[in-house]
């Protein structure tokens, strides 16, 4: 051991020296190889290179993608920036075509089923798109006529969706994000008292995002002759609501898409109603001016 110790000490010292020297070499290389713009010629070359790069980007940019930070899709955009028109690709991307197990398919849902795969019912979106557009046209017409529209989604993930949908429609939109109280419509006099006679309590249209969990509300709407729109899955009878939309009722993205399309249609109906009221007011003022002018002319004669 006395013979080996000097050699170990020398090896230890040499390894430490190599580490230190390698570190100093790396630091010296990082400082010496750094390129800095010091002379006017360096600045001119840098500007020329930057202009050439910009020219190439402008030349070939029209052949590339137009996606940027502003129009890139984000997950939160489904709630804040919904689509105004329903498309098959949008429903497909949202997973609206996935149904329940084929053994649980309702017999009345067969016309809206495309087939089965791996024991799962595949919903035919070629039927879902026109039915969603029909529901959007109905929502727009009801809002234009001044009707009250209620969005109901009683699951925790549906609560912000129905809240946002009602906000888009302003004073004509309402929402129920918690439990529907039985008797809200059928026993409203005991619920609200004398306010029933002074306020408008019956909605003109109700949209259900999870109709299976709100059958009581659907029965009350049917008793009060209120039209209903509902997202119907493969295990549900489409006759449960008046205007069914065959789609996956357990997918949050599907609910965001459908509620967004319907709420935007309702917002368009509200805007059309404001235009109609403004045009009617202008027409009334015009008739008043004509009547005043005619009365003045008759008084002069």
Secondary structure, 3 states (H helix, E strand, C coil): CHHHHHHHHHHHHHHHHHHHHHHHHHHHHHHHCCCCCCCHHHHHHHHHHHHHHHHHHHHHHHHCCCCCCCCCCCCCHHHHCCCCCCCHHHHHHCCCCEEEEHHHCCHHHHHHEEEEECCEEEECHHHHHHHHHHHHHHHHHHHHCCCCEEEECCCHHHHHHHHHHHHHCHHHEEEECCCCCCCCCCCHHHHHCCHHHHCCCCCCEEEECCHHHHHHHHHHHHHCCCEEEEEECCCCCHHHCCEEEECCCCCHHHHHHHHHHHHHHHHHHHHHHHHHHHHHHHHHHHHHHHHHHHHHHHHHC
